[in-house]
């Protein structure tokens, strides 16, 4: 037996040693609770902790600690350090370690935006060798590598991930993402789907999609169809927790249009635009449109004159980026010269502080055969698209002037008068104030604020260049283009278009978009006279998504926002395969040949344009010069209803910008009659005169436009 003195001395020496060990452990990084280096369990420690364990471990567990350290580094966004450790992995590893290495390598690729590399690696995973935690990480990596591009693989990953989630929030988020992927499938993808006999959950989801698509424009039938589906698929996760987009349909009620308040500026510079919208609204309500029935086989005729005939002769300040030589119908109609304009697509707006978004103007003469407008485009919309609302003598409409009163007072007066629906206001500064007003009456605003706030009683409808840009992104993507370049004016208009196009392009799965700017007509003429041409190059468009990346965290896997050592996403490699041009007709006459001067026909670069270029004055020579160019515009102006177009052109002295606003007024009547459908039913569509109309989650009305093409001196629909 040891003497008691010795025992006390040993114990006395042990206390400071224990304290030192605890202090050292606390300084070395946070350690997890669990059983050592278990690569199949969640990595809850810090990278510093795992790196220390790796350095102190023997050969048996060193590799496992190294893998945990790599995972922690990736979760912390330290891609470069993780890559260094990945490169130093020993060649000897067991089967479980090999599967973990594949997962970590794929996570590195996702973090560094190499989604193709991640997808290729994930195909090597043996799912039956993975733990539940590893499976959750695997499916999240599959989802992240798909970059939100709808596909059967993405949907299967969401379905598999659902069973691994525990929190109601994660489950609802996953169900919503599954539904978004399903509804994002193209017709070609849906028609080519092949599923296995044992994929009952997937079959249930597809049947829900079929139910939705068959009844999406008939609310009562859709409610009944969803209830029947829930009975047929009681075990489907969505039967117990509907996608958020569908849950609101259960409470759907038809909006009341018994008394409509129409809020418009009846005085000042914007009066002419308000009048055009009001006439379209009134003609649709009163049934005047029935006198002009569509005749798709015959296209209206446009003129060969060299200048447009503007409706108003008032001197107007041009919009930023607007050619000052254009007629008043194309310029910003505000002589006040206050703050810089928020330019719309082509048309004048109420004032530089209160823009009224409207398209370009052009003359229209239905009897001239030399310059035919495009025939009706055959682009098909999704099933059961609602047409223009029928006229109604029962609806009471009262017009309120917003020119001289604060908008809150006008809306309060409309509510006091018993309005059940408010249409307007039109000017942008008034629309900006709507979200802060206490009104609970449904409001269909005729413009869009800079920052949209989702209010359950407000929808926004505007003819904007952003609309056209987003539609162009979809059109070009559907035509197989993957390396677009934007050719835009050096103006605020160009800034708005580039932002809208690039953000939509990346939502579709595209890479960074390039942009190139041009100056005035005089500069373009100087360039073409010198033989310089336009070389298609550009700089990347920076989107908000790139400037403020967000981390993904679900099911035990965190993919953080890229750290400073993570390279940004690269632009498309090689030369552009397509160009989207926003230019006036005068500018386009110079731009297209300048592109041809520096581009070989073998490059096969497709050129697309907004409605800004579709104006009067384009005779046979112009149409031959534009051969191959595709452009978008409202259906009314591209042959959907020639008789109505001719009637509208006569009413507005051949001013295309006012005809477009007239079409907007027609669609406003239809939107007013289907307000709750647009507000509450995702995917609801209206076949309007300004485009096929649908709403996003904030009830901003989007337009799918008609695309036409110059071909051998004629204008034909793009099939």
C-alpha positions as CSV (number, residue, x, y, z in Angstrom):
1,X,0.0,0.0,0.0
2,X,1.3,3.4,-1.0
3,X,1.8,5.9,1.8
4,X,-1.0,8.4,2.2
5,X,1.4,11.3,1.6
6,X,2.3,9.8,-1.8
7,X,-1.4,9.5,-2.7
8,X,-2.1,13.1,-1.8
9,X,0.9,14.2,-3.8
10,X,-0.3,12.3,-6.9
11,X,-3.8,13.6,-6.5
12,X,-2.5,17.1,-6.1
13,X,-0.5,16.8,-9.3
14,X,-3.5,15.3,-11.1
15,X,-5.8,18.4,-10.5
16,X,-3.7,20.9,-12.4
17,X,-3.1,18.4,-15.2
18,X,-6.9,17.9,-15.5
19,X,-7.5,21.6,-15.5
20,X,-4.9,22.1,-18.2
21,X,-6.5,19.4,-20.4
22,X,-9.9,21.0,-20.0
23,X,-8.6,24.5,-20.8
24,X,-6.7,23.1,-23.9
25,X,-9.8,21.3,-25.1
26,X,-11.9,24.5,-24.8
27,X,-9.3,26.5,-26.8
28,X,-8.9,23.9,-29.5
29,X,-12.4,24.3,-30.9
30,X,-15.9,23.0,-30.2
31,X,-16.2,19.2,-30.1
32,X,-19.3,17.2,-30.8
33,X,-21.1,14.8,-28.5
34,X,-21.0,11.3,-30.0
35,X,-18.9,8.3,-30.6
36,X,-15.6,9.4,-32.1
37,X,-15.0,9.7,-35.8
38,X,-18.3,8.4,-37.2
39,X,-18.5,9.6,-40.8
40,X,-22.1,8.3,-41.1
41,X,-23.4,10.6,-38.4
42,X,-24.0,14.4,-38.5
43,X,-20.8,16.5,-38.2
44,X,-21.6,18.8,-35.4
45,X,-18.1,19.9,-34.5
46,X,-16.1,22.8,-35.9
47,X,-13.4,22.3,-38.5
48,X,-10.7,23.3,-36.0
49,X,-11.8,20.5,-33.7
50,X,-11.8,17.8,-36.4
51,X,-8.4,19.0,-37.7
52,X,-6.9,18.7,-34.2
53,X,-8.4,15.2,-33.9
54,X,-6.9,14.3,-37.3
55,X,-3.4,15.4,-36.2
56,X,-3.6,13.5,-32.9
57,X,-5.1,10.3,-34.3
58,X,-3.4,7.1,-35.3
59,X,-3.7,5.4,-38.7
60,X,-7.0,3.6,-37.9
61,X,-9.2,6.7,-37.5
62,X,-7.1,9.4,-39.1
63,X,-8.9,9.2,-42.4
64,X,-12.3,9.4,-40.8
65,X,-11.3,12.5,-38.8
66,X,-10.0,14.0,-42.1
67,X,-13.3,13.4,-43.8
68,X,-15.2,15.0,-40.9
69,X,-12.8,18.0,-41.1
70,X,-13.5,18.4,-44.8
71,X,-17.3,18.3,-44.2
72,X,-17.0,20.9,-41.5
73,X,-14.9,23.1,-43.8
74,X,-17.4,22.8,-46.6
75,X,-20.3,23.6,-44.2
76,X,-18.3,26.7,-43.1
77,X,-17.9,27.8,-46.7
78,X,-14.1,27.3,-46.7
79,X,-13.9,25.7,-50.1
80,X,-10.1,26.2,-50.7
81,X,-9.1,24.6,-47.4
82,X,-11.5,21.7,-48.0
83,X,-10.0,21.1,-51.5
84,X,-6.5,21.0,-50.1
85,X,-7.6,18.2,-47.7
86,X,-9.5,16.4,-50.5
87,X,-6.3,16.4,-52.6
88,X,-4.4,14.8,-49.7
89,X,-6.7,11.9,-49.1
90,X,-4.8,8.5,-49.0
91,X,-5.6,6.0,-51.7
92,X,-6.4,3.3,-49.2
93,X,-10.0,3.6,-48.0
94,X,-12.9,1.2,-47.2
95,X,-16.2,1.2,-49.1
96,X,-18.0,3.4,-46.6
97,X,-15.2,6.0,-46.7
98,X,-15.3,5.9,-50.5
99,X,-19.0,6.8,-50.4
100,X,-18.4,9.6,-48.0
101,X,-15.5,10.9,-50.2
102,X,-17.9,11.0,-53.2
103,X,-20.5,13.0,-51.1
104,X,-17.9,15.5,-50.0
105,X,-16.5,15.9,-53.5
106,X,-20.0,16.5,-54.8
107,X,-20.6,19.0,-52.0
108,X,-17.4,20.9,-53.0
109,X,-18.5,21.0,-56.7
110,X,-21.9,22.4,-55.6
111,X,-20.3,25.0,-53.4
112,X,-18.0,26.1,-56.3
113,X,-21.0,26.1,-58.8
114,X,-19.8,23.1,-60.8
115,X,-23.2,21.5,-60.9
116,X,-22.4,19.2,-63.8
117,X,-19.4,17.8,-62.0
118,X,-21.5,17.3,-58.9
119,X,-24.2,15.5,-60.8
120,X,-21.6,13.2,-62.5
121,X,-20.1,12.2,-59.1
122,X,-23.5,11.6,-57.4
123,X,-24.3,8.9,-60.0
124,X,-21.5,6.8,-58.3
125,X,-23.3,6.7,-55.0
126,X,-24.6,3.4,-53.7
127,X,-27.7,4.4,-51.8
128,X,-28.0,1.2,-49.8
129,X,-24.6,1.8,-48.2
130,X,-25.6,5.3,-46.8
131,X,-26.9,6.0,-43.4
132,X,-30.1,8.1,-42.9
133,X,-28.0,11.2,-42.4
134,X,-25.9,10.5,-45.5
135,X,-29.1,9.9,-47.6
136,X,-30.5,13.3,-46.5
137,X,-27.2,14.9,-47.6
138,X,-27.2,13.0,-50.8
139,X,-30.7,14.0,-51.9
140,X,-30.0,17.6,-51.0
141,X,-26.9,17.6,-53.2
142,X,-28.9,16.1,-56.0
143,X,-31.4,18.9,-55.7
144,X,-28.8,21.6,-55.4
145,X,-26.9,20.2,-58.4
146,X,-30.1,20.5,-60.5
147,X,-30.0,24.3,-59.9
148,X,-33.8,24.3,-59.7
149,X,-34.1,23.2,-63.3
150,X,-37.3,21.1,-63.4
151,X,-36.6,17.4,-64.2
152,X,-37.8,13.9,-63.2
153,X,-34.5,13.4,-61.3
154,X,-35.2,16.6,-59.3
155,X,-38.7,15.5,-58.4
156,X,-37.6,12.0,-57.4
157,X,-35.0,13.6,-55.1
158,X,-37.6,15.8,-53.4
159,X,-39.9,12.8,-52.9
160,X,-37.1,10.7,-51.4
161,X,-36.0,13.6,-49.2
162,X,-39.5,14.1,-47.8
163,X,-39.4,10.8,-45.8
164,X,-36.1,11.9,-44.2
165,X,-37.4,15.3,-42.9
166,X,-38.7,15.8,-39.4
167,X,-39.8,19.4,-38.9
168,X,-43.1,20.6,-40.3
169,X,-41.4,23.6,-41.8
170,X,-38.9,21.5,-43.7
171,X,-41.7,19.2,-44.9
172,X,-43.8,22.0,-46.2
173,X,-40.8,23.6,-47.8
174,X,-40.0,20.3,-49.6
175,X,-43.7,19.8,-50.7
176,X,-43.8,23.3,-52.1
177,X,-40.5,22.7,-53.9
178,X,-41.8,19.4,-55.3
179,X,-44.9,21.2,-56.7
180,X,-42.8,24.0,-58.2
181,X,-40.6,21.4,-60.0
182,X,-43.7,19.6,-61.2
183,X,-45.4,22.7,-62.6
184,X,-42.2,23.8,-64.2
185,X,-41.9,20.7,-66.4
186,X,-42.3,21.5,-70.1
187,X,-44.9,19.8,-72.2
188,X,-42.1,17.8,-73.9
189,X,-40.8,16.6,-70.5
190,X,-44.3,15.7,-69.3
191,X,-45.1,13.7,-72.5
192,X,-41.8,11.8,-72.2
193,X,-42.1,10.8,-68.5
194,X,-41.5,7.1,-67.8
195,X,-42.0,6.0,-64.2
196,X,-41.6,2.7,-62.4
197,X,-44.5,0.6,-61.3
198,X,-43.6,0.9,-57.6
199,X,-43.3,4.7,-57.7
200,X,-46.7,5.3,-56.1
201,X,-45.9,8.6,-54.5
202,X,-44.6,10.0,-57.8
203,X,-47.7,8.7,-59.6
204,X,-49.8,10.5,-57.0
205,X,-48.0,13.7,-57.6
206,X,-48.4,13.4,-61.4
207,X,-52.1,12.7,-61.0
208,X,-52.4,15.9,-58.8
209,X,-50.6,17.8,-61.6
210,X,-53.1,16.4,-64.2
211,X,-56.0,17.4,-61.9
212,X,-54.6,20.9,-61.6
213,X,-53.9,21.4,-65.3
214,X,-57.3,20.1,-66.3
215,X,-59.2,22.4,-63.9
216,X,-56.9,25.3,-63.2
217,X,-59.2,27.9,-64.8
218,X,-62.4,26.5,-63.1
219,X,-62.0,27.1,-59.4
220,X,-65.0,25.0,-58.2
221,X,-64.0,22.0,-60.3
222,X,-60.4,22.4,-59.1
223,X,-61.5,22.4,-55.4
224,X,-63.6,19.2,-56.1
225,X,-60.8,17.6,-58.0
226,X,-58.2,18.2,-55.2
227,X,-60.6,16.7,-52.6
228,X,-61.1,13.6,-54.8
229,X,-57.4,13.3,-55.3
230,X,-56.8,13.4,-51.5
231,X,-59.2,10.5,-51.1
232,X,-57.5,8.4,-53.8
233,X,-54.0,9.1,-52.5
234,X,-54.4,9.3,-48.7
235,X,-50.8,8.3,-48.0
236,X,-49.2,10.9,-50.4
237,X,-47.4,13.6,-48.3
238,X,-49.3,16.3,-50.3
239,X,-52.6,14.8,-49.3
240,X,-51.9,15.6,-45.7
241,X,-50.0,18.9,-46.4
242,X,-51.1,20.5,-49.6
243,X,-48.6,22.7,-51.5
244,X,-49.0,26.3,-50.3
245,X,-49.9,27.3,-53.9
246,X,-53.0,25.0,-53.8
247,X,-54.1,25.4,-50.2
248,X,-55.6,28.8,-50.8
249,X,-57.9,27.3,-53.4
250,X,-60.0,25.7,-50.7
251,X,-61.1,29.1,-49.5
252,X,-61.7,30.6,-53.0
253,X,-64.6,32.9,-53.6
254,X,-65.5,34.9,-56.7
255,X,-64.5,38.5,-56.5
256,X,-67.4,41.0,-56.6
257,X,-67.5,43.4,-59.6
258,X,-70.8,45.0,-58.6
259,X,-69.3,48.4,-58.3
260,X,-65.9,49.2,-59.8
261,X,-63.9,52.3,-59.1
262,X,-61.7,53.3,-62.0
263,X,-58.8,55.5,-60.8
264,X,-57.1,57.4,-63.7
265,X,-55.4,60.8,-64.2
266,X,-58.0,62.8,-66.2
267,X,-55.9,65.9,-66.5
268,X,-52.3,66.6,-67.3
269,X,-49.7,64.9,-69.6
270,X,-51.0,61.4,-68.7
271,X,-54.6,62.1,-69.7
272,X,-54.1,60.8,-73.3
273,X,-52.9,57.5,-72.0
274,X,-55.6,57.2,-69.4
275,X,-58.2,57.9,-72.1
276,X,-56.9,55.0,-74.2
277,X,-57.0,52.6,-71.2
278,X,-60.5,53.8,-70.3
279,X,-61.8,53.3,-73.8
280,X,-60.5,49.7,-73.9
281,X,-62.0,49.1,-70.5
282,X,-65.4,50.6,-71.5
283,X,-65.5,48.8,-74.9
284,X,-64.9,45.5,-73.3
285,X,-67.5,46.2,-70.6
286,X,-70.1,47.5,-73.1
287,X,-69.7,44.7,-75.7
288,X,-68.3,47.0,-78.4
289,X,-65.5,44.4,-79.1
290,X,-68.1,42.0,-80.4
291,X,-68.4,44.1,-83.6
292,X,-64.8,43.3,-84.4
293,X,-64.6,39.5,-84.5
294,X,-61.1,37.8,-84.9
295,X,-60.2,36.6,-88.4
296,X,-56.9,34.7,-87.9
297,X,-56.5,33.8,-91.5
298,X,-56.1,37.4,-92.6
299,X,-53.5,39.8,-91.2
300,X,-53.8,43.5,-90.8
301,X,-51.8,45.7,-93.1
302,X,-49.2,48.1,-91.9
303,X,-47.8,51.2,-93.8
304,X,-44.8,51.9,-95.9
305,X,-44.5,55.5,-94.8
306,X,-41.3,56.6,-93.2
307,X,-42.6,58.4,-90.1
308,X,-45.2,57.8,-87.5
309,X,-48.1,60.1,-87.1
310,X,-48.4,60.9,-83.3
311,X,-51.7,61.4,-81.7
312,X,-50.6,64.4,-79.6
313,X,-48.4,67.2,-80.7
314,X,-47.4,68.4,-77.3
315,X,-43.7,68.8,-76.7
316,X,-42.4,65.9,-74.5
317,X,-39.2,65.2,-72.8
318,X,-37.7,61.9,-74.1
319,X,-37.2,59.1,-71.7
320,X,-33.7,58.1,-70.6
321,X,-32.3,56.3,-73.6
322,X,-35.1,57.5,-75.9
323,X,-34.3,59.1,-79.2
324,X,-35.3,62.7,-79.0
325,X,-36.2,62.7,-82.6
326,X,-39.0,60.2,-82.0
327,X,-42.6,61.4,-82.0
328,X,-44.3,62.5,-78.8
329,X,-46.1,59.2,-78.5
330,X,-42.7,57.5,-77.9
331,X,-41.2,60.0,-75.4
332,X,-41.7,60.6,-71.7
333,X,-44.6,63.0,-71.8
334,X,-43.4,65.3,-69.0
335,X,-42.2,68.8,-69.4
336,X,-41.5,69.3,-65.8
337,X,-37.9,68.0,-66.0
338,X,-37.8,66.8,-62.4
339,X,-36.0,63.7,-61.4
340,X,-34.5,61.2,-63.9
341,X,-37.2,59.2,-65.6
342,X,-37.9,55.6,-65.0
343,X,-38.3,54.7,-68.6
344,X,-40.7,52.1,-69.8
345,X,-40.4,50.1,-73.0
346,X,-41.1,52.6,-75.7
347,X,-43.9,54.9,-74.7
348,X,-44.5,58.2,-72.9
349,X,-45.4,58.0,-69.3
350,X,-47.3,60.3,-67.1
351,X,-44.2,62.1,-65.7
352,X,-40.6,61.3,-65.0
353,X,-41.6,60.7,-61.4
354,X,-44.8,58.9,-62.2
355,X,-44.1,56.7,-65.2
356,X,-47.0,55.2,-67.2
357,X,-45.5,52.1,-68.8
358,X,-46.5,51.8,-72.5
359,X,-45.0,50.3,-75.7
360,X,-43.7,52.0,-78.8
361,X,-45.9,53.8,-81.2
362,X,-46.2,53.3,-85.0
363,X,-48.8,54.2,-87.6
364,X,-51.2,51.6,-88.8
365,X,-53.0,51.6,-92.2
366,X,-55.1,48.4,-92.8
367,X,-55.4,48.9,-96.5
368,X,-51.7,49.0,-97.5
369,X,-50.6,45.6,-98.8
370,X,-46.9,46.5,-99.1
371,X,-46.1,45.9,-95.4
372,X,-48.2,43.2,-93.9
373,X,-48.3,42.9,-90.1
374,X,-47.7,39.4,-88.8
375,X,-50.5,36.8,-88.9
376,X,-51.9,35.4,-85.8
377,X,-49.3,33.5,-83.9
378,X,-50.0,29.9,-83.2
379,X,-48.2,29.6,-79.9
380,X,-50.4,27.5,-77.7
381,X,-51.1,28.3,-74.1
382,X,-51.7,25.8,-71.3
383,X,-55.1,24.1,-71.1
384,X,-58.3,26.1,-70.4
385,X,-57.0,29.6,-70.9
386,X,-59.7,32.2,-70.1
387,X,-60.7,34.6,-72.9
388,X,-61.8,38.2,-72.7
389,X,-64.5,38.6,-70.0
390,X,-68.0,39.0,-71.5
391,X,-69.7,42.5,-71.4
392,X,-71.8,43.3,-68.3
393,X,-74.5,45.9,-68.0
394,X,-74.9,45.0,-64.4
395,X,-71.5,46.3,-63.4
396,X,-71.4,49.9,-62.2
397,X,-68.2,51.8,-63.0
398,X,-67.4,55.2,-61.5
399,X,-64.3,57.0,-62.7
400,X,-62.2,59.0,-60.1
401,X,-59.6,61.6,-61.1
402,X,-56.2,61.1,-59.5
403,X,-54.7,64.2,-61.0
404,X,-55.4,66.7,-58.2
405,X,-56.0,64.7,-55.0
406,X,-53.8,62.4,-52.8
407,X,-54.3,58.8,-53.7
408,X,-55.3,57.9,-50.1
409,X,-58.2,60.4,-50.3
410,X,-59.3,59.1,-53.7
411,X,-59.4,55.5,-52.4
412,X,-61.2,56.4,-49.2
413,X,-63.8,58.2,-51.3
414,X,-64.2,55.2,-53.6
415,X,-64.7,52.9,-50.6
416,X,-67.1,55.4,-49.0
417,X,-69.1,55.2,-52.3
418,X,-69.4,51.4,-52.0
419,X,-66.7,50.2,-54.4
420,X,-66.2,46.5,-54.3
421,X,-63.1,46.6,-56.6
422,X,-60.7,49.4,-57.4
423,X,-58.9,49.5,-60.8
424,X,-55.9,51.8,-60.8
425,X,-54.1,54.0,-60.0
426,X,-52.0,54.5,-63.1
427,X,-49.1,56.7,-62.1
428,X,-46.2,55.0,-60.5
429,X,-45.8,57.2,-57.4
430,X,-49.4,56.5,-56.5
431,X,-48.9,52.8,-56.9
432,X,-45.9,53.0,-54.6
433,X,-48.2,54.2,-51.8
434,X,-50.8,51.4,-52.1
435,X,-49.0,48.9,-49.9
436,X,-49.1,51.3,-46.9
437,X,-52.8,52.1,-47.2
438,X,-55.2,50.4,-44.8
439,X,-57.7,49.5,-47.6
440,X,-59.0,46.0,-47.6
441,X,-60.8,46.4,-51.0
442,X,-59.4,44.4,-53.9
443,X,-57.1,46.7,-56.0
444,X,-55.9,46.1,-59.5
445,X,-53.1,48.6,-59.9
446,X,-52.2,49.7,-63.4
447,X,-48.5,50.0,-62.8
448,X,-45.8,48.2,-60.7
449,X,-43.8,49.6,-57.8
450,X,-40.0,49.3,-57.6
451,X,-40.3,46.9,-54.6
452,X,-43.4,44.8,-54.7
453,X,-45.0,43.9,-51.3
454,X,-47.2,40.9,-51.3
455,X,-50.6,42.1,-50.2
456,X,-53.6,39.7,-50.4
457,X,-55.9,42.4,-51.9
458,X,-53.5,43.9,-54.5
459,X,-52.5,42.8,-58.0
460,X,-50.2,44.8,-60.4
461,X,-50.7,45.0,-64.2
462,X,-48.3,47.0,-66.4
463,X,-46.9,47.0,-69.9
464,X,-43.2,47.0,-69.0
465,X,-39.9,46.3,-70.7
466,X,-39.1,43.9,-67.9
467,X,-42.1,41.8,-69.0
468,X,-40.8,41.6,-72.5
469,X,-37.3,40.8,-71.3
470,X,-38.5,37.9,-69.1
471,X,-40.6,36.6,-72.0
472,X,-37.7,36.8,-74.4
473,X,-35.5,34.8,-72.0
474,X,-38.1,32.0,-72.0
475,X,-38.5,32.2,-75.8
476,X,-34.8,32.0,-76.5
477,X,-34.3,29.2,-73.9
478,X,-37.1,27.2,-75.5
479,X,-35.4,27.6,-78.9
480,X,-32.2,26.0,-77.5
481,X,-30.1,29.1,-77.1
482,X,-27.7,29.0,-74.2
483,X,-25.2,31.8,-74.7
484,X,-27.2,35.0,-75.0
485,X,-25.8,38.6,-75.3
486,X,-28.0,41.6,-74.6
487,X,-27.5,44.6,-76.9
488,X,-29.0,47.5,-75.0
489,X,-29.1,51.3,-75.0
490,X,-26.8,53.1,-72.5
491,X,-29.7,54.2,-70.3
492,X,-31.8,53.3,-67.3
493,X,-34.0,51.4,-69.7
494,X,-31.0,49.2,-70.6
495,X,-30.3,48.6,-66.9
496,X,-33.8,47.5,-66.2
497,X,-33.9,45.1,-69.2
498,X,-30.5,43.6,-68.4
499,X,-31.5,42.9,-64.8
500,X,-34.9,41.3,-65.7
501,X,-33.5,39.2,-68.5
502,X,-30.5,37.9,-66.6
503,X,-32.4,37.0,-63.5
504,X,-35.0,35.1,-65.5
505,X,-32.3,33.4,-67.5
506,X,-30.6,32.1,-64.4
507,X,-33.9,30.8,-63.0
508,X,-34.2,28.7,-66.2
509,X,-30.8,27.2,-65.5
510,X,-28.7,29.4,-67.7
511,X,-25.2,30.7,-66.9
512,X,-24.1,34.4,-66.6
513,X,-25.6,36.6,-69.3
514,X,-23.4,39.1,-71.2
515,X,-24.4,42.6,-72.1
516,X,-23.2,45.2,-74.5
517,X,-24.3,48.8,-74.8
518,X,-24.8,51.2,-77.7
519,X,-25.2,55.0,-77.9
520,X,-27.1,57.4,-80.0
521,X,-28.2,57.0,-83.7
522,X,-25.4,59.4,-84.6
523,X,-22.8,57.2,-82.9
524,X,-24.2,54.1,-84.7
525,X,-24.1,56.0,-88.1
526,X,-20.5,56.9,-87.4
527,X,-19.7,53.3,-86.7
528,X,-21.3,51.9,-89.8
529,X,-19.7,54.6,-92.0
530,X,-16.3,53.7,-90.7
531,X,-16.9,50.0,-91.3
532,X,-16.4,49.3,-87.6
533,X,-19.5,47.2,-87.2
534,X,-20.5,45.6,-83.9
535,X,-18.4,42.9,-82.5
536,X,-20.5,40.7,-80.2
537,X,-18.7,40.7,-76.9
538,X,-19.7,41.9,-73.5
539,X,-19.4,42.0,-69.8
540,X,-21.4,39.8,-67.3
541,X,-24.7,41.1,-66.0
542,X,-24.5,41.2,-62.2
543,X,-27.8,40.1,-60.7
544,X,-29.0,40.4,-57.1
545,X,-28.7,36.7,-56.7
546,X,-25.0,36.8,-57.5
547,X,-24.4,39.9,-55.4
548,X,-26.2,38.5,-52.3
549,X,-25.8,34.7,-52.5
550,X,-27.9,32.7,-50.0
551,X,-27.0,29.5,-48.2
552,X,-29.0,26.3,-48.5
553,X,-29.7,24.5,-45.2
554,X,-32.0,21.5,-45.0
555,X,-31.9,17.9,-43.9
556,X,-28.6,18.2,-42.1
557,X,-26.7,19.6,-45.0
558,X,-25.6,23.2,-45.2
559,X,-24.4,24.6,-48.5
560,X,-23.3,28.1,-47.5
561,X,-23.0,31.2,-49.6
562,X,-19.7,31.1,-51.4
563,X,-16.8,32.5,-49.3
564,X,-14.3,34.9,-50.7
565,X,-12.1,32.1,-51.9
566,X,-14.9,30.6,-54.0
567,X,-14.8,31.6,-57.7
568,X,-18.0,33.2,-59.1
569,X,-20.1,31.4,-61.7
570,X,-18.5,31.6,-65.1
571,X,-20.1,33.1,-68.2
572,X,-21.0,30.9,-71.1
573,X,-18.0,29.7,-73.0
574,X,-17.4,30.5,-76.6
575,X,-19.1,33.1,-78.7
576,X,-22.8,34.2,-78.3
577,X,-25.3,32.1,-80.1
578,X,-28.1,34.7,-79.8
579,X,-28.6,38.4,-79.3
580,X,-31.5,40.2,-77.7
581,X,-31.7,43.8,-78.9
582,X,-33.8,46.6,-77.4
583,X,-33.8,49.3,-80.0
584,X,-36.0,51.7,-82.0
585,X,-36.7,51.0,-85.6
586,X,-34.1,53.7,-86.6
587,X,-31.5,52.1,-84.4
588,X,-32.3,48.6,-85.6
589,X,-31.8,49.6,-89.2
590,X,-28.2,50.3,-88.3
591,X,-27.6,47.7,-85.6
592,X,-28.5,44.6,-87.6
593,X,-26.2,45.3,-90.6
594,X,-23.4,46.3,-88.1
595,X,-23.7,42.9,-86.5
596,X,-23.5,41.3,-89.9
597,X,-20.3,43.2,-90.7
598,X,-18.5,41.5,-87.8
599,X,-20.3,38.1,-87.7
600,X,-19.9,35.3,-90.2
601,X,-23.0,33.5,-91.4
602,X,-21.4,30.3,-90.2
603,X,-21.7,31.6,-86.6
604,X,-25.5,31.2,-86.9
605,X,-26.2,33.9,-84.4
606,X,-30.0,34.4,-83.9
607,X,-31.2,38.0,-83.4
608,X,-34.3,38.8,-81.3
609,X,-35.8,42.2,-80.6
610,X,-38.5,43.7,-78.3
611,X,-41.6,45.5,-79.6
612,X,-39.6,48.7,-79.5
613,X,-38.4,48.0,-83.0
614,X,-41.8,47.2,-84.5
615,X,-43.0,50.6,-85.6
616,X,-44.3,52.4,-88.7
617,X,-42.1,53.2,-91.7
618,X,-40.8,49.7,-92.2
619,X,-41.3,49.2,-95.9
620,X,-40.1,46.3,-98.1
621,X,-36.4,47.3,-97.9
622,X,-36.5,47.4,-94.1
623,X,-38.2,44.0,-94.0
624,X,-35.6,42.4,-96.3
625,X,-32.8,44.0,-94.2
626,X,-34.4,42.5,-91.0
627,X,-34.6,39.0,-92.6
628,X,-34.4,36.3,-89.9
629,X,-35.0,38.7,-87.0
630,X,-37.6,37.6,-84.4
631,X,-39.5,40.2,-82.4
632,X,-42.2,40.2,-79.7
633,X,-45.4,42.2,-79.4
634,X,-48.9,42.2,-78.0
635,X,-51.3,39.7,-79.8
636,X,-53.6,42.6,-80.9
637,X,-50.8,44.2,-82.9
638,X,-49.5,40.9,-84.4
639,X,-52.7,39.7,-86.1
640,X,-54.7,38.0,-83.4
641,X,-57.8,40.1,-84.2
642,X,-57.3,42.2,-87.4
643,X,-60.7,43.7,-87.4
644,X,-60.3,45.0,-83.8
645,X,-56.8,46.2,-84.7
646,X,-58.1,48.2,-87.6
647,X,-60.9,49.7,-85.5
648,X,-58.5,50.7,-82.7
649,X,-56.0,52.2,-85.2
650,X,-58.7,54.4,-86.6
651,X,-59.8,55.5,-83.2
652,X,-56.3,56.5,-82.2
653,X,-55.1,58.1,-85.4
654,X,-52.7,55.2,-86.1
655,X,-50.7,55.6,-82.9
656,X,-49.5,52.2,-81.9
657,X,-48.6,53.2,-78.3
658,X,-52.2,54.2,-77.7
659,X,-53.4,51.0,-79.4
660,X,-51.3,49.0,-76.9
661,X,-52.8,50.9,-74.0
662,X,-56.3,50.4,-75.5
663,X,-55.5,46.6,-75.4
664,X,-54.3,47.0,-71.8
665,X,-57.7,48.5,-71.0
666,X,-59.5,45.5,-72.6
667,X,-57.4,43.1,-70.5
668,X,-58.0,45.2,-67.4
669,X,-61.7,44.5,-67.7
670,X,-61.0,40.8,-67.9
671,X,-58.6,40.9,-65.0
672,X,-61.1,42.8,-62.9
673,X,-63.6,40.0,-63.5
674,X,-61.1,37.3,-62.6
675,X,-59.3,39.1,-59.8
676,X,-59.5,36.3,-57.2
677,X,-58.6,33.7,-59.7
678,X,-55.4,35.6,-60.5
679,X,-54.8,36.3,-56.8
680,X,-55.5,32.8,-55.4
681,X,-55.1,30.3,-58.2
682,X,-51.5,29.6,-59.2
683,X,-51.1,29.0,-63.0
684,X,-54.4,30.7,-63.8
685,X,-54.2,32.2,-67.3
686,X,-56.1,34.7,-69.5
687,X,-55.7,34.9,-73.2
688,X,-55.6,38.7,-73.5
689,X,-55.0,41.3,-76.1
690,X,-51.7,42.2,-74.6
691,X,-50.5,38.6,-74.2
692,X,-51.3,35.4,-72.3
693,X,-51.6,36.7,-68.7
694,X,-50.6,34.9,-65.5
695,X,-49.6,36.1,-62.1
696,X,-46.6,35.3,-59.9
697,X,-46.7,34.8,-56.1
698,X,-47.0,38.5,-55.5
699,X,-49.8,38.9,-58.1
700,X,-47.7,40.8,-60.5
701,X,-49.3,40.1,-63.9
702,X,-46.8,38.6,-66.4
703,X,-47.5,38.6,-70.2
704,X,-46.5,35.9,-72.7
705,X,-46.1,37.7,-75.9
706,X,-46.5,36.8,-79.6
707,X,-43.3,36.2,-81.5
708,X,-43.0,37.0,-85.2
709,X,-40.2,36.9,-87.7
710,X,-39.1,38.8,-90.8
711,X,-38.8,36.2,-93.6
712,X,-38.2,37.1,-97.3
713,X,-39.8,40.5,-97.0
714,X,-42.8,39.2,-95.0
715,X,-43.7,39.0,-91.4
716,X,-44.7,35.5,-90.3
717,X,-45.5,33.9,-87.0
718,X,-42.7,32.0,-85.2
719,X,-43.9,28.4,-84.8
